[in-house]
Amino acid sequence: MRLQQYINEEWIKLYPNKPKFEVLKNPSKKEITNLLTKNGRGRFIADGLYKILWLWDSYNGIHQDVYNDLWRQNVKFGSPSIDGEIKMLKGKWTMYRSDELFNVYYDKSPEEVEKRLKKFKWLEKYIDILYYINKVKEGL
């Protein structure tokens, strides 16, 4: 709750005309659905070392804004970490985009990409990442 309040305060300072928005930490599937039902899309940051998922409505903020707000709260990020976007596909909240992953791995073999992404299998508790893993592998 304190993190939410802090993010809201900082967001207002940086963007006085921008409304407050909620950032969830390791949300349940019900919390994800409640947060994202209105607009149908979310953004996330996944910390692979500490296994923490930060999630918010896509229409409210970009990754860098949330990274900055979390860093100001002295939230530590481990390595590896990834960010991406999710939407509802076939009844599941599904990762469908990650510029970071695509840009980092476009010149890597499918095996290298899969090895890295296996470190994020824990995300399956929250969102379906296999869809995106397969899309990335198909594009290589």
N, C-alpha and C positions, 0 to 999 in steps of 0.2 A: 504494500500500500504506500509506503514512503517513497518507493521508486516511482510509482505512478504519479504521486503528487509532485515529485521533483521534475519528472519529465514534463508534466503539464506546465509547471512554472517556467522551466527553461524554454519550452516550445513557445510559450506566450511571449517571452522576452525576445526570442529570435524572430518570431513571426507573429506580431501582435494581432493580425487579422485572421490567423489560422486557428481553427477550433482545437480544443484539447482532444487527445486521443489516447486510447488504452493500449499498453504493451503488456502482453501476457508472458509469463515465465513458466515453461513446462505445463502448458494448459492441457486440460482434459479434452477429449473429443467433443464433449458437450459445450465446453467453453469456446472451443474453436468455432463450432457451428453458431453459437450465440453471437460471437463477435463478427463473423464474416457473412452471415446470412443476408444482410442488407445489400452489400455490394458484390458479394460472391468471390472476392479475391483477397489474398493476404500476402504479406511479405514476411520473411523470417531471417533470422541469423541463428545458425546452429554452431555451438561450441563443441568441437569434437573431443577435447580433453576433459572438460568438466561435464559433458553431456547435458548441456542446457540449451533449450529452444526458446528464443524470444520471438514473439509473433504479434503482428498488428494488421489492421485493415490497410490494404494497398493504397487506398485513396487518401489516407491521412498523412503519410510520411514516407520518405525514401530511406534506404538503408543507412546512408551516411549520417542522416539526422539522428537516427536511433543509436548508431555506434557512438556518435559524439555525446549524446545524452548519457549513455551508459558509462562511457569513460569518465565523464564529469562526476559520476557517482562512485568512481573507483572500482567499477566492475572489471574484473580481469578476464581476458579472453585467452584461452589456450590455443594451441596449434595442434591439429588443423582446425580451421573453422570455415564454414561456407555460408553464403547467403543465397536466397532464391525467392521464388514466388509460387504460391499455391492457388488452386481453384478446385471446384467440385467437378470431378470426372467419374462417371459411372458409380455415383453414390459414395465416393471417398474424396477427402481433401487430399489433393495430389500435387506434388511438385511438378511444375510444367516449364519452369524457366530458371536459369541461373547464368547470367552473363559471366560471372566470375569463373564458374566451372568450365563453361564452354571456352572462354578465352585462355584459361590456364592449360586446358588439356587438348586444344585443337590439334596440336602436333604430336600428341602422345598415342601410344598403341591402346587399343581397347582393353588390354590386360592391365596396363598401368592405371587407366581411369577406373576400372572396376576395383582394383586393389585399394585405391584411395577412397573410393566411395563406400567400400565395405566397412570402413571405420565409422560410417554414419548409419549403419543398420539400425541402431537404437532409435533413430528418427521414425522408424516404421510404427512405433508405439503411438505417434502423433499424426503423421502424414505418410502417404504413399510416395516413396522416393524411387521405387523400382521403375515406374513409368519413365521418369526422366533419365535414369541410368541407361535404360534401353534405348531411348532416343539419342543420347550422346554416343553410345556405342554404334548405333546405326549410321551416324553422321561421320564417323571416323574412317 
